[in-house]
Amino acid sequence: MLDAGDFSKTFWVLFADAEEFPKVNDEFRRVSAAIEAWGDDVPADLKVSYKRAYLAFSAKQIGVTNR
């Protein structure tokens, strides 16, 4: 979650319709928790890269299912 006034963090926006959003949001939270569970042995920038890749994958899946 991005705190008000905190623009020093990396963030992305994935646009999804009201029907797709709950599923995509739940899956992203699940994947993010699994990635964070990797612990401090995995560099933070690598974790961010995996999360970003998952969002890109999700965006493509939404595009495929909405055609």
Buried (B, 14 or more C-beta within 10 A) or exposed (E): EEEEEEEEEEEEEBEBEEEBEEEBEEBBEEBBEEBEEEEEEEEEEEBBEBBEEBBEEBBEBBEEEEE
